[in-house]
Amino acid sequence: MTWHYNDGRVRVFETTNRVLKNYLLCNGMKTGYTEAAGHCLVSSAAHNGREVIAVVLGDNKNIWIDSYRLLAWGLSS
């Protein structure tokens, strides 16, 4: 995303979220971490009138891959 300030400055923001960056159907998400729950990711995607939400809880390092796979599976067929 490119942000244009009123004073003429321009700043480019780039997401570090791998699902949002690489899966074009992804339209939102929220990451989180607690010691009790571990790494968590709630993500959503939409295609051809179908909307899905994927919730990955207690994952160690695969929240991005697991979330992508769930979203893609949910939107398939």
Gaussian input, Z-matrix of N, CA and C with variables (Angstrom, degrees):
# hf/3-21g

backbone

0 1
 N
 C     1     B1
 C     2     B2     1     A1
 N     3     B3     2     A2     1     D1
 C     4     B4     3     A3     2     D2
 C     5     B5     4     A4     3     D3
 N     6     B6     5     A5     4     D4
 C     7     B7     6     A6     5     D5
 C     8     B8     7     A7     6     D6
 N     9     B9     8     A8     7     D7
 C    10    B10     9     A9     8     D8
 C    11    B11    10    A10     9     D9
 N    12    B12    11    A11    10    D10
 C    13    B13    12    A12    11    D11
 C    14    B14    13    A13    12    D12
 N    15    B15    14    A14    13    D13
 C    16    B16    15    A15    14    D14
 C    17    B17    16    A16    15    D15
 N    18    B18    17    A17    16    D16
 C    19    B19    18    A18    17    D17
 C    20    B20    19    A19    18    D18
 N    21    B21    20    A20    19    D19
 C    22    B22    21    A21    20    D20
 C    23    B23    22    A22    21    D21
 N    24    B24    23    A23    22    D22
 C    25    B25    24    A24    23    D23
 C    26    B26    25    A25    24    D24
 N    27    B27    26    A26    25    D25
 C    28    B28    27    A27    26    D26
 C    29    B29    28    A28    27    D27
 N    30    B30    29    A29    28    D28
 C    31    B31    30    A30    29    D29
 C    32    B32    31    A31    30    D30
 N    33    B33    32    A32    31    D31
 C    34    B34    33    A33    32    D32
 C    35    B35    34    A34    33    D33
 N    36    B36    35    A35    34    D34
 C    37    B37    36    A36    35    D35
 C    38    B38    37    A37    36    D36
 N    39    B39    38    A38    37    D37
 C    40    B40    39    A39    38    D38
 C    41    B41    40    A40    39    D39
 N    42    B42    41    A41    40    D40
 C    43    B43    42    A42    41    D41
 C    44    B44    43    A43    42    D42
 N    45    B45    44    A44    43    D43
 C    46    B46    45    A45    44    D44
 C    47    B47    46    A46    45    D45
 N    48    B48    47    A47    46    D46
 C    49    B49    48    A48    47    D47
 C    50    B50    49    A49    48    D48
 N    51    B51    50    A50    49    D49
 C    52    B52    51    A51    50    D50
 C    53    B53    52    A52    51    D51
 N    54    B54    53    A53    52    D52
 C    55    B55    54    A54    53    D53
 C    56    B56    55    A55    54    D54
 N    57    B57    56    A56    55    D55
 C    58    B58    57    A57    56    D56
 C    59    B59    58    A58    57    D57
 N    60    B60    59    A59    58    D58
 C    61    B61    60    A60    59    D59
 C    62    B62    61    A61    60    D60
 N    63    B63    62    A62    61    D61
 C    64    B64    63    A63    62    D62
 C    65    B65    64    A64    63    D63
 N    66    B66    65    A65    64    D64
 C    67    B67    66    A66    65    D65
 C    68    B68    67    A67    66    D66
 N    69    B69    68    A68    67    D67
 C    70    B70    69    A69    68    D68
 C    71    B71    70    A70    69    D69
 N    72    B72    71    A71    70    D70
 C    73    B73    72    A72    71    D71
 C    74    B74    73    A73    72    D72
 N    75    B75    74    A74    73    D73
 C    76    B76    75    A75    74    D74
 C    77    B77    76    A76    75    D75
 N    78    B78    77    A77    76    D76
 C    79    B79    78    A78    77    D77
 C    80    B80    79    A79    78    D78
 N    81    B81    80    A80    79    D79
 C    82    B82    81    A81    80    D80
 C    83    B83    82    A82    81    D81
 N    84    B84    83    A83    82    D82
 C    85    B85    84    A84    83    D83
 C    86    B86    85    A85    84    D84
 N    87    B87    86    A86    85    D85
 C    88    B88    87    A87    86    D86
 C    89    B89    88    A88    87    D87
 N    90    B90    89    A89    88    D88
 C    91    B91    90    A90    89    D89
 C    92    B92    91    A91    90    D90
 N    93    B93    92    A92    91    D91
 C    94    B94    93    A93    92    D92
 C    95    B95    94    A94    93    D93
 N    96    B96    95    A95    94    D94
 C    97    B97    96    A96    95    D95
 C    98    B98    97    A97    96    D96
 N    99    B99    98    A98    97    D97
 C   100   B100    99    A99    98    D98
 C   101   B101   100   A100    99    D99
 N   102   B102   101   A101   100   D100
 C   103   B103   102   A102   101   D101
 C   104   B104   103   A103   102   D102
 N   105   B105   104   A104   103   D103
 C   106   B106   105   A105   104   D104
 C   107   B107   106   A106   105   D105
 N   108   B108   107   A107   106   D106
 C   109   B109   108   A108   107   D107
 C   110   B110   109   A109   108   D108
 N   111   B111   110   A110   109   D109
 C   112   B112   111   A111   110   D110
 C   113   B113   112   A112   111   D111
 N   114   B114   113   A113   112   D112
 C   115   B115   114   A114   113   D113
 C   116   B116   115   A115   114   D114
 N   117   B117   116   A116   115   D115
 C   118   B118   117   A117   116   D116
 C   119   B119   118   A118   117   D117
 N   120   B120   119   A119   118   D118
 C   121   B121   120   A120   119   D119
 C   122   B122   121   A121   120   D120
 N   123   B123   122   A122   121   D121
 C   124   B124   123   A123   122   D122
 C   125   B125   124   A124   123   D123
 N   126   B126   125   A125   124   D124
 C   127   B127   126   A126   125   D125
 C   128   B128   127   A127   126   D126
 N   129   B129   128   A128   127   D127
 C   130   B130   129   A129   128   D128
 C   131   B131   130   A130   129   D129
 N   132   B132   131   A131   130   D130
 C   133   B133   132   A132   131   D131
 C   134   B134   133   A133   132   D132
 N   135   B135   134   A134   133   D133
 C   136   B136   135   A135   134   D134
 C   137   B137   136   A136   135   D135
 N   138   B138   137   A137   136   D136
 C   139   B139   138   A138   137   D137
 C   140   B140   139   A139   138   D138
 N   141   B141   140   A140   139   D139
 C   142   B142   141   A141   140   D140
 C   143   B143   142   A142   141   D141
 N   144   B144   143   A143   142   D142
 C   145   B145   144   A144   143   D143
 C   146   B146   145   A145   144   D144
 N   147   B147   146   A146   145   D145
 C   148   B148   147   A147   146   D146
 C   149   B149   148   A148   147   D147
 N   150   B150   149   A149   148   D148
 C   151   B151   150   A150   149   D149
 C   152   B152   151   A151   150   D150
 N   153   B153   152   A152   151   D151
 C   154   B154   153   A153   152   D152
 C   155   B155   154   A154   153   D153
 N   156   B156   155   A155   154   D154
 C   157   B157   156   A156   155   D155
 C   158   B158   157   A157   156   D156
 N   159   B159   158   A158   157   D157
 C   160   B160   159   A159   158   D158
 C   161   B161   160   A160   159   D159
 N   162   B162   161   A161   160   D160
 C   163   B163   162   A162   161   D161
 C   164   B164   163   A163   162   D162
 N   165   B165   164   A164   163   D163
 C   166   B166   165   A165   164   D164
 C   167   B167   166   A166   165   D165
 N   168   B168   167   A167   166   D166
 C   169   B169   168   A168   167   D167
 C   170   B170   169   A169   168   D168
 N   171   B171   170   A170   169   D169
 C   172   B172   171   A171   170   D170
 C   173   B173   172   A172   171   D171
 N   174   B174   173   A173   172   D172
 C   175   B175   174   A174   173   D173
 C   176   B176   175   A175   174   D174
 N   177   B177   176   A176   175   D175
 C   178   B178   177   A177   176   D176
 C   179   B179   178   A178   177   D177
 N   180   B180   179   A179   178   D178
 C   181   B181   180   A180   179   D179
 C   182   B182   181   A181   180   D180
 N   183   B183   182   A182   181   D181
 C   184   B184   183   A183   182   D182
 C   185   B185   184   A184   183   D183
 N   186   B186   185   A185   184   D184
 C   187   B187   186   A186   185   D185
 C   188   B188   187   A187   186   D186
 N   189   B189   188   A188   187   D187
 C   190   B190   189   A189   188   D188
 C   191   B191   190   A190   189   D189
 N   192   B192   191   A191   190   D190
 C   193   B193   192   A192   191   D191
 C   194   B194   193   A193   192   D192
 N   195   B195   194   A194   193   D193
 C   196   B196   195   A195   194   D194
 C   197   B197   196   A196   195   D195
 N   198   B198   197   A197   196   D196
 C   199   B199   198   A198   197   D197
 C   200   B200   199   A199   198   D198
 N   201   B201   200   A200   199   D199
 C   202   B202   201   A201   200   D200
 C   203   B203   202   A202   201   D201
 N   204   B204   203   A203   202   D202
 C   205   B205   204   A204   203   D203
 C   206   B206   205   A205   204   D204
 N   207   B207   206   A206   205   D205
 C   208   B208   207   A207   206   D206
 C   209   B209   208   A208   207   D207
 N   210   B210   209   A209   208   D208
 C   211   B211   210   A210   209   D209
 C   212   B212   211   A211   210   D210
 N   213   B213   212   A212   211   D211
 C   214   B214   213   A213   212   D212
 C   215   B215   214   A214   213   D213
 N   216   B216   215   A215   214   D214
 C   217   B217   216   A216   215   D215
 C   218   B218   217   A217   216   D216
 N   219   B219   218   A218   217   D217
 C   220   B220   219   A219   218   D218
 C   221   B221   220   A220   219   D219
 N   222   B222   221   A221   220   D220
 C   223   B223   222   A222   221   D221
 C   224   B224   223   A223   222   D222
 N   225   B225   224   A224   223   D223
 C   226   B226   225   A225   224   D224
 C   227   B227   226   A226   225   D225
 N   228   B228   227   A227   226   D226
 C   229   B229   228   A228   227   D227
 C   230   B230   229   A229   228   D228

   B1=1.4418
   B2=1.5216
   B3=1.2841
   B4=1.4586
   B5=1.5190
   B6=1.3222
   B7=1.4613
   B8=1.5148
   B9=1.3372
   B10=1.4619
   B11=1.5250
   B12=1.3235
   B13=1.4644
   B14=1.5215
   B15=1.3187
   B16=1.4643
   B17=1.5195
   B18=1.3364
   B19=1.4655
   B20=1.5329
   B21=1.3424
   B22=1.4576
   B23=1.5226
   B24=1.3143
   B25=1.4684
   B26=1.5265
   B27=1.3173
   B28=1.4642
   B29=1.5232
   B30=1.3274
   B31=1.4602
   B32=1.5288
   B33=1.3233
   B34=1.4538
   B35=1.5281
   B36=1.3293
   B37=1.4583
   B38=1.5257
   B39=1.3153
   B40=1.4589
   B41=1.5141
   B42=1.3061
   B43=1.4481
   B44=1.5236
   B45=1.3081
   B46=1.4551
   B47=1.5244
   B48=1.3227
   B49=1.4531
   B50=1.5214
   B51=1.3159
   B52=1.4648
   B53=1.5277
   B54=1.3100
   B55=1.4680
   B56=1.5271
   B57=1.3031
   B58=1.4672
   B59=1.5286
   B60=1.3120
   B61=1.4589
   B62=1.5291
   B63=1.3288
   B64=1.4570
   B65=1.5273
   B66=1.3133
   B67=1.4675
   B68=1.5157
   B69=1.3147
   B70=1.4632
   B71=1.5216
   B72=1.3304
   B73=1.4583
   B74=1.5275
   B75=1.3138
   B76=1.4720
   B77=1.5238
   B78=1.3377
   B79=1.4657
   B80=1.5242
   B81=1.3256
   B82=1.4542
   B83=1.5117
   B84=1.3200
   B85=1.4560
   B86=1.5191
   B87=1.3299
   B88=1.4561
   B89=1.5211
   B90=1.3139
   B91=1.4599
   B92=1.5189
   B93=1.3245
   B94=1.4504
   B95=1.5125
   B96=1.3218
   B97=1.4553
   B98=1.5234
   B99=1.2967
   B100=1.4535
   B101=1.5188
   B102=1.3050
   B103=1.4640
   B104=1.5214
   B105=1.3191
   B106=1.4618
   B107=1.5298
   B108=1.3228
   B109=1.4648
   B110=1.5209
   B111=1.3100
   B112=1.4594
   B113=1.5209
   B114=1.3184
   B115=1.4660
   B116=1.5212
   B117=1.3212
   B118=1.4654
   B119=1.5252
   B120=1.3341
   B121=1.4514
   B122=1.5188
   B123=1.3256
   B124=1.4572
   B125=1.5222
   B126=1.3399
   B127=1.4566
   B128=1.5211
   B129=1.3293
   B130=1.4627
   B131=1.5216
   B132=1.3317
   B133=1.4625
   B134=1.5273
   B135=1.3198
   B136=1.4646
   B137=1.5189
   B138=1.3626
   B139=1.4614
   B140=1.5214
   B141=1.3205
   B142=1.4691
   B143=1.5263
   B144=1.3179
   B145=1.4553
   B146=1.5226
   B147=1.3054
   B148=1.4652
   B149=1.5189
   B150=1.3182
   B151=1.4683
   B152=1.5155
   B153=1.3359
   B154=1.4610
   B155=1.5253
   B156=1.3164
   B157=1.4603
   B158=1.5178
   B159=1.3265
   B160=1.4612
   B161=1.5257
   B162=1.3187
   B163=1.4571
   B164=1.5232
   B165=1.3307
   B166=1.4613
   B167=1.5267
   B168=1.3287
   B169=1.4625
   B170=1.5224
   B171=1.3199
   B172=1.4529
   B173=1.5116
   B174=1.3067
   B175=1.4465
   B176=1.5256
   B177=1.3068
   B178=1.4588
   B179=1.5228
   B180=1.3247
   B181=1.4614
   B182=1.5165
   B183=1.3216
   B184=1.4546
   B185=1.5236
   B186=1.3269
   B187=1.4660
   B188=1.5233
   B189=1.3148
   B190=1.4679
   B191=1.5226
   B192=1.3209
   B193=1.4631
   B194=1.5276
   B195=1.3273
   B196=1.4638
   B197=1.5220
   B198=1.3221
   B199=1.4573
   B200=1.5290
   B201=1.3211
   B202=1.4640
   B203=1.5259
   B204=1.3214
   B205=1.4677
   B206=1.5279
   B207=1.3194
   B208=1.4716
   B209=1.5251
   B210=1.3259
   B211=1.4591
   B212=1.5276
   B213=1.3256
   B214=1.4612
   B215=1.5277
   B216=1.3258
   B217=1.4611
   B218=1.5286
   B219=1.3304
   B220=1.4568
   B221=1.5236
   B222=1.3288
   B223=1.4624
   B224=1.5287
   B225=1.3197
   B226=1.4738
   B227=1.5260
   B228=1.2780
   B229=1.4737
   B230=1.4956
   A1=107.78
   A2=115.68
   A3=120.85
   A4=108.90
   A5=116.46
   A6=122.60
   A7=108.37
   A8=116.21
   A9=122.02
   A10=108.46
   A11=116.37
   A12=121.84
   A13=109.79
   A14=116.44
   A15=121.30
   A16=112.72
   A17=117.21
   A18=120.07
   A19=112.67
   A20=117.64
   A21=121.16
   A22=115.27
   A23=116.44
   A24=118.53
   A25=109.78
   A26=115.04
   A27=121.39
   A28=107.64
   A29=115.42
   A30=120.22
   A31=108.46
   A32=116.02
   A33=121.63
   A34=108.34
   A35=115.87
   A36=122.36
   A37=108.06
   A38=116.02
   A39=120.73
   A40=108.84
   A41=116.30
   A42=120.25
   A43=111.14
   A44=116.26
   A45=121.22
   A46=109.93
   A47=116.34
   A48=121.78
   A49=108.77
   A50=116.94
   A51=121.66
   A52=113.94
   A53=118.30
   A54=119.84
   A55=109.55
   A56=116.94
   A57=121.29
   A58=110.77
   A59=116.82
   A60=121.57
   A61=112.62
   A62=117.70
   A63=120.91
   A64=115.73
   A65=118.23
   A66=120.71
   A67=107.73
   A68=116.27
   A69=121.58
   A70=114.04
   A71=118.24
   A72=120.60
   A73=112.48
   A74=116.81
   A75=121.51
   A76=108.59
   A77=116.17
   A78=119.53
   A79=113.94
   A80=117.47
   A81=118.58
   A82=112.18
   A83=115.54
   A84=119.97
   A85=112.24
   A86=113.36
   A87=121.73
   A88=108.00
   A89=116.21
   A90=121.14
   A91=109.45
   A92=116.03
   A93=119.86
   A94=111.23
   A95=115.60
   A96=121.66
   A97=109.44
   A98=115.66
   A99=122.23
   A100=106.49
   A101=117.37
   A102=119.72
   A103=110.61
   A104=116.84
   A105=120.01
   A106=111.94
   A107=117.97
   A108=121.34
   A109=113.73
   A110=117.92
   A111=120.71
   A112=110.88
   A113=116.04
   A114=121.13
   A115=109.16
   A116=115.79
   A117=121.21
   A118=109.84
   A119=115.38
   A120=120.82
   A121=109.09
   A122=115.83
   A123=122.11
   A124=105.22
   A125=116.65
   A126=119.99
   A127=110.13
   A128=115.38
   A129=119.96
   A130=109.33
   A131=114.31
   A132=121.06
   A133=108.12
   A134=115.77
   A135=121.09
   A136=109.74
   A137=114.45
   A138=120.24
   A139=108.82
   A140=116.29
   A141=122.70
   A142=113.06
   A143=116.68
   A144=121.18
   A145=115.18
   A146=118.22
   A147=122.13
   A148=109.14
   A149=116.03
   A150=121.77
   A151=108.50
   A152=116.49
   A153=120.93
   A154=110.02
   A155=114.67
   A156=122.44
   A157=107.33
   A158=116.70
   A159=121.85
   A160=108.41
   A161=116.21
   A162=121.72
   A163=107.97
   A164=115.85
   A165=121.56
   A166=107.07
   A167=116.04
   A168=121.73
   A169=110.25
   A170=116.72
   A171=122.13
   A172=114.31
   A173=117.44
   A174=121.64
   A175=108.90
   A176=116.87
   A177=118.50
   A178=112.31
   A179=118.72
   A180=119.44
   A181=113.43
   A182=118.70
   A183=120.98
   A184=113.90
   A185=118.54
   A186=118.75
   A187=111.85
   A188=118.18
   A189=121.73
   A190=110.29
   A191=116.79
   A192=121.29
   A193=110.39
   A194=116.68
   A195=120.50
   A196=111.41
   A197=117.01
   A198=121.00
   A199=110.87
   A200=116.58
   A201=120.36
   A202=110.49
   A203=117.26
   A204=120.84
   A205=111.90
   A206=116.51
   A207=119.35
   A208=111.57
   A209=116.91
   A210=120.26
   A211=110.81
   A212=116.53
   A213=120.50
   A214=110.85
   A215=117.12
   A216=121.15
   A217=110.27
   A218=116.57
   A219=120.99
   A220=113.56
   A221=116.67
   A222=120.70
   A223=112.61
   A224=117.30
   A225=119.49
   A226=109.84
   A227=116.12
   A228=127.05
   A229=114.98
   D1=137.34
   D2=177.20
   D3=-107.03
   D4=127.40
   D5=-179.24
   D6=-110.56
   D7=127.13
   D8=178.83
   D9=-106.89
   D10=119.05
   D11=177.02
   D12=-80.13
   D13=157.59
   D14=178.29
   D15=-63.13
   D16=-27.10
   D17=-178.76
   D18=-85.95
   D19=7.02
   D20=176.83
   D21=98.45
   D22=-14.20
   D23=178.22
   D24=-67.11
   D25=151.19
   D26=178.48
   D27=-129.06
   D28=136.68
   D29=177.89
   D30=-132.39
   D31=134.79
   D32=179.52
   D33=-104.21
   D34=126.57
   D35=177.00
   D36=-106.65
   D37=133.38
   D38=177.86
   D39=-128.08
   D40=132.18
   D41=-178.96
   D42=-72.01
   D43=145.90
   D44=173.39
   D45=-100.80
   D46=0.99
   D47=-179.52
   D48=-79.25
   D49=114.05
   D50=-172.66
   D51=-65.39
   D52=-34.09
   D53=-179.86
   D54=-71.98
   D55=-48.21
   D56=-179.57
   D57=-61.98
   D58=-36.50
   D59=-177.53
   D60=-75.73
   D61=-37.22
   D62=-171.06
   D63=-106.84
   D64=-13.24
   D65=-179.82
   D66=-114.00
   D67=100.04
   D68=-170.96
   D69=-62.67
   D70=-20.79
   D71=179.32
   D72=-80.74
   D73=-14.02
   D74=179.38
   D75=-68.41
   D76=130.37
   D77=-177.39
   D78=-123.94
   D79=6.06
   D80=176.07
   D81=175.78
   D82=159.02
   D83=177.56
   D84=-174.00
   D85=165.60
   D86=176.91
   D87=-143.91
   D88=127.00
   D89=176.99
   D90=-99.22
   D91=161.54
   D92=176.98
   D93=-165.67
   D94=164.98
   D95=176.87
   D96=-154.22
   D97=132.93
   D98=166.33
   D99=-139.86
   D100=159.01
   D101=178.32
   D102=-61.97
   D103=-37.17
   D104=-177.99
   D105=-71.08
   D106=-40.58
   D107=-174.98
   D108=-97.00
   D109=-17.58
   D110=-175.33
   D111=74.78
   D112=-158.47
   D113=178.64
   D114=-77.63
   D115=133.03
   D116=-176.36
   D117=-132.66
   D118=151.15
   D119=177.63
   D120=-149.86
   D121=124.81
   D122=173.07
   D123=-111.13
   D124=124.03
   D125=-177.06
   D126=-136.02
   D127=160.15
   D128=-179.94
   D129=-138.02
   D130=156.85
   D131=178.40
   D132=-152.65
   D133=159.39
   D134=179.31
   D135=-144.65
   D136=145.19
   D137=177.10
   D138=-164.08
   D139=133.87
   D140=177.87
   D141=50.83
   D142=43.13
   D143=177.15
   D144=80.72
   D145=-1.45
   D146=178.39
   D147=-102.81
   D148=132.49
   D149=177.51
   D150=-120.83
   D151=135.61
   D152=179.66
   D153=-132.22
   D154=153.98
   D155=175.44
   D156=-126.66
   D157=131.91
   D158=177.46
   D159=-114.16
   D160=135.66
   D161=178.74
   D162=-123.37
   D163=119.17
   D164=179.06
   D165=-117.56
   D166=117.22
   D167=-177.75
   D168=-120.20
   D169=147.06
   D170=172.99
   D171=67.12
   D172=24.30
   D173=-178.79
   D174=-85.68
   D175=148.91
   D176=-179.85
   D177=-89.55
   D178=-58.14
   D179=-177.48
   D180=-135.82
   D181=-0.59
   D182=-172.13
   D183=-108.56
   D184=22.61
   D185=-177.04
   D186=-58.86
   D187=-34.70
   D188=-178.05
   D189=-69.13
   D190=-49.32
   D191=-178.70
   D192=-66.77
   D193=-45.99
   D194=-179.37
   D195=-61.75
   D196=-42.21
   D197=179.56
   D198=-64.64
   D199=-45.89
   D200=177.98
   D201=-57.78
   D202=-47.37
   D203=-178.46
   D204=-62.26
   D205=-40.29
   D206=178.26
   D207=-66.17
   D208=-43.43
   D209=179.07
   D210=-63.25
   D211=-46.68
   D212=-179.15
   D213=-62.92
   D214=-41.38
   D215=177.92
   D216=-63.28
   D217=-44.17
   D218=-178.79
   D219=-63.96
   D220=-29.25
   D221=-178.85
   D222=-94.97
   D223=-6.20
   D224=179.79
   D225=-75.74
   D226=158.82
   D227=178.75
   D228=76.82

